[in-house]
Amino acid sequence: MALVNFNFFSESMMRSVNVNAIIPVDDQPDGVCSYRDLTPFKTLYLLHGVHGGEYDWLTNTRLRRWAQAHRLAVILPAGENRWYDDNVPGRNLMGQFVGDELVRYTRTLFRLSPEREDTYVAGLSMGGIGSVLTGLRYPETFSRVGSFSGAFMTDPYPADDSGEAFYSKRSYMEEFCGPEELYRGGPNDYNTLAETVGRSGARLPEFYLSIGTEDPFLEVNREFRDHLRDCGFGLTYVETPGAHDWDFWEQEIQAFMNWLPLEQ
């Protein structure tokens, strides 16, 4: 198994970006790696949450071990607290970067399968929203989507900047999502995207949504579960004891991998 850190200039972001990748080179019982199997790897693009970075999943879970066991390549980009949205005026097209440019770039860099059926996206909290947005924006690229403790919001725009956390300030949401009047029904509105894709006739990705019963986002996850079903998406929904923390996310990334059509 190879752990690779690389950076490249992103046209979507107009700057250099940092990415980690797990490439599951086969380990033999005698400890010697074999490179003879040239079958392209199935690939998971895995997104972190707010305050996080491209090392979060590596340092807080046993992701590397499970990726090796399933022979799954995992690509871990830095999401920069940008909610994986596209902010055209600021040329911060994080959604386009993750869903299009990063896929194309990593497929040229590594031996990754180009097939939709072998390409997946998932994430936790902010990354759970990001994975949903990515799967809905690029349904012809991703066949399966996972959201763990997705930080869905009934009303994503705070009234003002009085909130203590930076992401509870209206100016922050406007910076990355654009003005509220443009958000509703736009490319960063996951509810509208689900409706649009659901009736588009495109091949629909299958969803895996999970949430802990002690998580503050429990009710909004239930709401989005129902919305996806109403829009015609195939959905596996898991509600289990747990909070908004790494104990839950480590449990769920393993469960998600077991849900994917991978080597067991």
SEKETI-445722 format. One record per residue: x, y, z of N, C-alpha, C in turn; residue in one letter. Coordinates in steps of 0.02 Angstrom, whole numbers, plus 50000, padded with zeros to 5 digits. Layout:
    nu    nv    nw   cau   cav   caw    cu    cv    cw aa
     X     Y     Z     X     Y     Z     X     Y     Z  a
...
This chain:
    nu    nv    nw   cau   cav   caw    cu    cv    cw aa
 50042 49941 50000 50000 50000 50000 50044 50062 50000  m
 50028 50108 49956 50067 50170 49951 50025 50228 49976  a
 50056 50270 50016 50025 50333 50037 50062 50389 50001  l
 50026 50427 49961 50057 50478 49918 50028 50546 49935  v
 50072 50595 49945 50051 50665 49952 50076 50703 49891  n
 50032 50741 49860 50052 50778 49800 50014 50844 49797  f
 50039 50889 49758 50003 50952 49745 50009 50969 49671  n
 49960 51005 49647 49961 51026 49577 49921 51090 49570  f
 49931 51124 49515 49895 51186 49503 49825 51170 49478  f
 49775 51194 49514 49705 51182 49496 49678 51241 49457  s
 49652 51228 49398 49620 51281 49359 49553 51301 49390  e
 49521 51255 49425 49458 51271 49458 49468 51319 49516  s
 49524 51311 49552 49537 51351 49612 49587 51407 49599  m
 49621 51403 49541 49671 51453 49522 49728 51459 49574  m
 49749 51402 49599 49806 51399 49645 49827 51326 49653  r
 49883 51316 49685 49905 51248 49700 49862 51218 49756  s
 49847 51154 49749 49805 51119 49798 49843 51057 49823  v
 49828 51038 49885 49860 50979 49916 49811 50921 49920  n
 49837 50862 49906 49796 50801 49904 49836 50743 49931  v
 49804 50699 49969 49833 50635 49989 49798 50579 49950  n
 49833 50525 49940 49804 50467 49905 49829 50403 49936  a
 49783 50356 49946 49800 50288 49966 49794 50245 49904  i
 49848 50213 49885 49849 50169 49827 49865 50098 49851  i
 49818 50052 49848 49826 49987 49881 49867 49936 49842  p
 49931 49948 49836 49975 49899 49806 49971 49835 49847  v
 49966 49778 49814 49955 49715 49850 50015 49696 49892  d
 50003 49681 49955 50055 49656 50000 50051 49580 50003  d
 50107 49547 49989 50110 49475 49991 50127 49452 50062  q
 50111 49388 50078 50126 49362 50146 50199 49368 50166  p
 50244 49365 50118 50316 49370 50135 50340 49442 50140  d
 50293 49489 50134 50311 49559 50141 50333 49592 50077  g
 50336 49554 50022 50358 49581 49958 50297 49606 49919  v
 50300 49667 49894 50245 49695 49856 50246 49670 49784  c
 50187 49656 49758 50181 49634 49689 50147 49688 49649  s
 50175 49704 49591 50146 49754 49547 50119 49722 49483  y
 50111 49655 49485 50094 49620 49424 50020 49626 49406  r
 49977 49637 49455 49906 49645 49442 49893 49715 49417  d
 49875 49721 49353 49866 49787 49322 49792 49807 49319  l
 49749 49772 49355 49678 49791 49356 49670 49860 49387  t
 49636 49906 49354 49628 49973 49383 49590 49970 49449  p
 49607 50016 49494 49576 50017 49560 49508 50052 49559  f
 49461 50023 49595 49402 50061 49612 49423 50118 49658  k
 49386 50174 49657 49411 50234 49689 49357 50269 49730  t
 49377 50290 49791 49334 50330 49834 49365 50399 49844  l
 49329 50451 49828 49349 50519 49842 49317 50537 49910  y
 49360 50547 49961 49336 50551 50030 49349 50621 50058  l
 49296 50654 50081 49298 50724 50100 49296 50733 50176  l
 49333 50782 50201 49336 50795 50273 49283 50847 50292  h
 49279 50861 50358 49231 50908 50384 49262 50976 50397  g
 49222 51021 50426 49245 51088 50442 49302 51084 50493  v
 49348 51131 50490 49409 51133 50531 49460 51080 50510  h
 49444 51039 50460 49487 50982 50444 49533 50994 50385  g
 49564 50939 50363 49610 50942 50307 49621 50873 50278  g
 49668 50868 50232 49678 50807 50194 49708 50749 50235  e
 49728 50763 50297 49756 50710 50340 49705 50683 50391  y
 49647 50713 50396 49600 50695 50449 49582 50621 50450  d
 49561 50596 50393 49540 50526 50389 49598 50479 50403  w
 49659 50500 50386 49717 50457 50396 49737 50453 50469  l
 49730 50508 50505 49754 50511 50574 49702 50490 50625  t
 49638 50490 50606 49585 50476 50654 49549 50410 50644  n
 49565 50374 50591 49533 50309 50578 49584 50259 50552  t
 49562 50198 50545 49604 50144 50516 49590 50138 50440  r
 49581 50195 50408 49564 50197 50338 49614 50159 50295  l
 49678 50168 50308 49729 50136 50265 49722 50060 50267  r
 49710 50033 50325 49703 49960 50332 49643 49935 50292  r
 49587 49971 50298 49526 49948 50265 49531 49958 50189  w
 49562 50011 50167 49571 50021 50095 49614 49965 50065  a
 49666 49945 50101 49708 49891 50078 49668 49826 50075  q
 49628 49813 50127 49590 49751 50129 49540 49746 50072  a
 49511 49803 50052 49461 49805 49999 49490 49819 49930  h
 49556 49830 49928 49590 49848 49865 49556 49910 49834  r
 49548 49961 49876 49514 50022 49856 49562 50081 49859  l
 49569 50118 49805 49607 50180 49806 49563 50234 49839  a
 49594 50276 49880 49558 50329 49915 49594 50395 49902  v
 49558 50444 49878 49586 50510 49863 49559 50559 49915  i
 49605 50596 49948 49587 50639 50004 49608 50711 49990  l
 49563 50752 49964 49581 50822 49949 49572 50867 50011  p
 49603 50926 50008 49593 50977 50060 49533 51020 50040  a
 49482 51021 50083 49421 51057 50066 49419 51129 50089  g
 49466 51150 50132 49477 51220 50151 49416 51255 50181  e
 49373 51219 50216 49314 51250 50248 49268 51284 50198  n
 49269 51262 50136 49231 51297 50084 49165 51262 50066  r
 49147 51210 50103 49083 51177 50095 49074 51146 50026  w
 49129 51139 49989 49128 51106 49924 49078 51139 49877  y
 49073 51205 49883 49029 51244 49841 49068 51278 49784  d
 49032 51303 49736 49061 51341 49681 49044 51414 49690  d
 49095 51455 49702 49086 51527 49708 49118 51559 49647  n
 49078 51571 49596 49105 51593 49532 49139 51661 49537  v
 49111 51712 49570 49145 51777 49572 49214 51773 49603  p
 49223 51731 49653 49288 51726 49686 49334 51675 49654  g
 49310 51642 49600 49349 51590 49566 49372 51536 49616  r
 49327 51518 49662 49340 51463 49709 49290 51408 49692  n
 49304 51371 49638 49258 51320 49615 49275 51253 49648  l
 49265 51250 49714 49283 51189 49750 49241 51130 49728  m
 49178 51141 49712 49136 51087 49689 49160 51059 49623  g
 49177 51103 49577 49204 51081 49512 49271 51047 49520  q
 49311 51072 49565 49377 51041 49577 49369 50969 49600  f
 49327 50956 49650 49319 50889 49678 49285 50842 49628  v
 49230 50866 49598 49189 50822 49557 49214 50810 49487  g
 49256 50855 49461 49278 50849 49391 49354 50849 49385  d
 49385 50905 49403 49457 50912 49391 49498 50861 49429  e
 49482 50850 49493 49521 50803 49533 49513 50732 49507  l
 49454 50714 49484 49443 50647 49456 49485 50638 49393  v
 49483 50686 49348 49522 50681 49287 49596 50679 49301  r
 49620 50720 49347 49691 50723 49362 49716 50658 49393  y
 49680 50633 49442 49703 50572 49476 49699 50510 49431  t
 49653 50511 49384 49649 50455 49338 49708 50453 49290  r
 49739 50511 49278 49800 50511 49238 49861 50496 49280  t
 49858 50511 49344 49916 50503 49388 49923 50431 49414  l
 49866 50399 49428 49865 50332 49457 49826 50284 49413  f
 49831 50220 49428 49796 50168 49389 49725 50160 49418  r
 49682 50209 49404 49614 50209 49430 49565 50190 49375  l
 49513 50155 49394 49462 50137 49346 49425 50200 49321  s
 49413 50204 49256 49375 50261 49229 49300 50249 49230  p
 49279 50191 49255 49209 50173 49251 49168 50205 49308  e
 49108 50227 49290 49063 50256 49340 49048 50207 49396  r
 49039 50144 49379 49021 50093 49429 49077 50082 49480  e
 49137 50106 49464 49195 50097 49509 49216 50161 49544  d
 49175 50213 49539 49194 50279 49565 49143 50303 49615  t
 49167 50321 49676 49123 50338 49731 49147 50402 49766  y
 49101 50434 49802 49119 50493 49841 49083 50490 49908  v
 49117 50511 49962 49087 50510 50029 49121 50563 50071  a
 49090 50578 50129 49120 50627 50173 49082 50632 50238  g
 49112 50667 50286 49081 50677 50352 49063 50750 50363  l
 49007 50762 50396 48985 50829 50416 48984 50877 50356  s
 49027 50928 50354 49032 50971 50296 49047 50930 50234  m
 49090 50880 50241 49105 50835 50185 49047 50791 50165  g
 48999 50780 50213 48939 50743 50195 48896 50784 50147  g
 48890 50849 50160 48857 50893 50112 48896 50894 50046  i
 48962 50898 50052 49004 50900 49992 48996 50839 49949  g
 48992 50780 49979 48985 50719 49940 48916 50716 49906  s
 48864 50739 49941 48798 50741 49911 48797 50789 49852  v
 48824 50849 49861 48827 50897 49806 48867 50869 49747  l
 48923 50837 49761 48965 50809 49708 48929 50755 49670  t
 48897 50709 49706 48861 50655 49673 48803 50680 49631  g
 48770 50733 49654 48713 50761 49616 48736 50804 49557  l
 48792 50839 49565 48817 50879 49509 48846 50836 49453  r
 48874 50778 49472 48909 50735 49424 48883 50663 49428  y
 48819 50653 49414 48791 50586 49419 48818 50537 49368  p
 48848 50562 49315 48877 50517 49265 48948 50496 49284  e
 48975 50525 49337 49042 50507 49360 49040 50461 49421  t
 48994 50474 49468 48992 50438 49531 48929 50395 49535  f
 48940 50331 49551 48883 50285 49555 48857 50278 49626  s
 48899 50293 49677 48878 50286 49746 48904 50344 49787  r
 48861 50366 49834 48876 50426 49874 48863 50410 49947  v
 48911 50429 49990 48903 50419 50062 48906 50484 50101  g
 48861 50492 50148 48861 50551 50192 48855 50526 50264  s
 48904 50544 50305 48905 50525 50375 48897 50588 50417  f
 48844 50592 50457 48830 50652 50498 48827 50714 50455  s
 48796 50710 50397 48793 50767 50352 48766 50830 50386  g
 48801 50885 50378 48783 50948 50412 48731 50986 50370  a
 48676 50951 50353 48623 50984 50315 48590 51037 50357  f
 48565 51089 50324 48535 51145 50360 48469 51164 50328  m
 48417 51167 50369 48352 51189 50343 48357 51260 50316  t
 48393 51303 50352 48405 51371 50330 48480 51385 50337  d
 48518 51379 50281 48591 51384 50287 48617 51455 50299  p
 48574 51506 50294 48598 51575 50301 48578 51604 50369  y
 48626 51615 50413 48611 51649 50477 48584 51719 50464  p
 48549 51746 50513 48519 51812 50505 48571 51867 50501  a
 48628 51858 50538 48679 51909 50540 48746 51878 50560  d
 48793 51918 50582 48859 51894 50600 48869 51887 50675  d
 48815 51880 50712 48821 51879 50785 48842 51811 50813  s
 48839 51759 50772 48859 51692 50795 48932 51689 50813  g
 48948 51647 50862 49018 51643 50886 49062 51605 50836  e
 49039 51549 50810 49078 51509 50763 49078 51544 50694  a
 49133 51538 50658 49138 51573 50594 49086 51549 50545  f
 49067 51485 50548 49018 51459 50501 48946 51475 50521  y
 48937 51509 50577 48870 51532 50596 48861 51606 50582  s
 48905 51634 50542 48900 51704 50523 48875 51709 50451  k
 48831 51756 50439 48801 51764 50373 48854 51782 50320  r
 48902 51824 50338 48953 51845 50290 48994 51785 50266  s
 49005 51737 50310 49044 51677 50292 49005 51637 50239  y
 48940 51625 50251 48901 51586 50204 48895 51623 50137  m
 48890 51688 50139 48885 51726 50076 48951 51724 50038  e
 49007 51721 50074 49071 51718 50040 49079 51654 49999  e
 49058 51598 50028 49070 51534 49994 49010 51508 49955  f
 48949 51527 49974 48890 51503 49939 48858 51556 49895  c
 48881 51618 49901 48852 51672 49862 48791 51702 49898  g
 48761 51754 49870 48702 51786 49901 48645 51736 49909  p
 48606 51745 49962 48552 51698 49977 48503 51692 49919  e
 48488 51748 49886 48438 51746 49832 48463 51705 49772  e
 48529 51698 49765 48556 51656 49711 48566 51584 49733  l
 48569 51573 49798 48578 51504 49823 48515 51462 49811  y
 48457 51490 49827 48395 51453 49820 48384 51432 49747  r
 48383 51367 49736 48373 51341 49669 48435 51340 49627  g
 48493 51360 49656 48555 51363 49618 48597 51300 49625  g
 48658 51300 49598 48700 51240 49596 48728 51220 49664  p
 48720 51262 49716 48743 51243 49783 48685 51222 49829  n
 48625 51220 49802 48565 51202 49841 48552 51127 49830  d
 48570 51086 49879 48566 51013 49870 48494 50988 49865  y
 48446 51023 49896 48377 51001 49890 48351 51010 49818  n
 48366 51067 49789 48345 51079 49720 48383 51033 49672  t
 48448 51022 49684 48486 50977 49642 48456 50908 49641  l
 48436 50883 49699 48406 50817 49703 48342 50813 49661  a
 48301 50865 49664 48240 50867 49625 48256 50868 49550  e
 48304 50910 49531 48321 50917 49460 48351 50853 49432  t
 48398 50823 49467 48429 50761 49443 48380 50704 49443  v
 48337 50702 49495 48289 50648 49500 48241 50643 49442  g
 48224 50700 49412 48178 50700 49355 48213 50709 49288  r
 48280 50707 49288 48318 50722 49227 48323 50664 49178  s
 48311 50604 49203 48321 50545 49160 48392 50519 49161  g
 48436 50552 49199 48505 50529 49205 48508 50467 49249  a
 48563 50431 49244 48574 50376 49290 48584 50405 49360  r
 48547 50379 49407 48548 50408 49474 48598 50370 49519  l
 48639 50407 49555 48683 50374 49604 48642 50346 49662  p
 48669 50294 49693 48638 50267 49754 48670 50302 49814  e
 48629 50313 49865 48651 50350 49924 48654 50306 49986  f
 48705 50321 50027 48711 50292 50094 48714 50351 50143  y
 48663 50359 50184 48661 50413 50234 48661 50382 50303  l
 48704 50407 50347 48705 50383 50416 48710 50441 50464  s
 48680 50432 50522 48678 50485 50573 48672 50453 50642  i
 48706 50482 50690 48700 50458 50759 48639 50487 50793  g
 48609 50449 50838 48548 50472 50872 48562 50528 50922  t
 48626 50539 50939 48644 50595 50983 48674 50653 50945  e
 48668 50652 50879 48697 50704 50836 48648 50762 50829  d
 48671 50824 50835 48625 50881 50827 48595 50887 50757  p
 48623 50853 50708 48597 50855 50640 48549 50797 50625  f
 48525 50764 50676 48481 50706 50667 48419 50723 50627  l
 48382 50774 50648 48318 50790 50616 48326 50811 50543  e
 48378 50852 50529 48387 50874 50459 48409 50815 50415  v
 48444 50767 50443 48461 50707 50404 48398 50666 50389  n
 48353 50662 50436 48290 50628 50423 48251 50663 50368  r
 48251 50730 50370 48217 50769 50318 48247 50756 50249  e
 48314 50757 50246 48346 50747 50181 48337 50674 50157  f
 48337 50626 50203 48322 50557 50185 48255 50553 50149  r
 48204 50584 50177 48137 50582 50147 48137 50617 50080  d
 48175 50672 50075 48177 50710 50012 48209 50668 49957  h
 48263 50634 49972 48296 50591 49922 48248 50536 49898  l
 48213 50506 49944 48166 50453 49925 48111 50481 49882  r
 48085 50540 49899 48033 50571 49859 48057 50587 49788  d
 48122 50600 49781 48151 50617 49716 48170 50554 49676  c
 48161 50495 49705 48171 50434 49667 48239 50401 49673  g
 48280 50423 49721 48347 50395 49728 48346 50331 49770  f
 48388 50283 49751 48399 50225 49793 48438 50247 49855  g
 48417 50223 49914 48445 50250 49976 48450 50195 50029  l
 48509 50191 50060 48518 50154 50121 48527 50204 50177  t
 48484 50201 50227 48485 50249 50282 48500 50212 50346  y
 48551 50237 50384 48572 50206 50446 48567 50257 50502  v
 48530 50240 50553 48523 50281 50613 48543 50237 50672  e
 48597 50255 50705 48624 50212 50756 48651 50255 50814  t
 48657 50227 50875 48685 50268 50929 48752 50298 50911  p
 48761 50361 50926 48823 50395 50909 48816 50470 50910  g
 48872 50504 50915 48874 50577 50916 48909 50603 50854  a
 48922 50667 50853 48956 50699 50796 49031 50696 50810  h
 49060 50637 50804 49130 50628 50824 49163 50571 50785  d
 49229 50563 50797 49267 50515 50759 49251 50442 50775  w
 49225 50430 50835 49203 50362 50850 49149 50340 50801  d
 49103 50385 50789 49048 50370 50742 49074 50366 50670  f
 49117 50413 50651 49140 50416 50581 49185 50357 50564  w
 49226 50334 50612 49266 50275 50598 49222 50214 50588  e
 49170 50208 50629 49122 50154 50621 49089 50156 50552  q
 49071 50216 50531 49032 50223 50470 49073 50217 50406  e
 49136 50238 50407 49175 50229 50346 49187 50155 50334  i
 49195 50116 50387 49202 50044 50379 49137 50013 50353  q
 49080 50035 50381 49015 50009 50358 49003 50029 50286  a
 49022 50090 50267 49012 50112 50198 49053 50070 50150  f
 49116 50055 50167 49156 50013 50124 49126 49944 50116  m
 49098 49918 50170 49065 49853 50165 49002 49856 50121  n
 48971 49915 50117 48912 49925 50075 48931 49931 50001  w
 48990 49956 49987 49012 49963 49918 49025 49895 49886  l
 49019 49889 49820 49034 49826 49786 49109 49815 49777  p
 49142 49797 49833 49214 49791 49835 49234 49719 49852  l
 49299 49707 49845 49326 49644 49869 49320 49641 49945  e
 49297 49585 49970 49288 49576 50042 49342 49530 50072  q
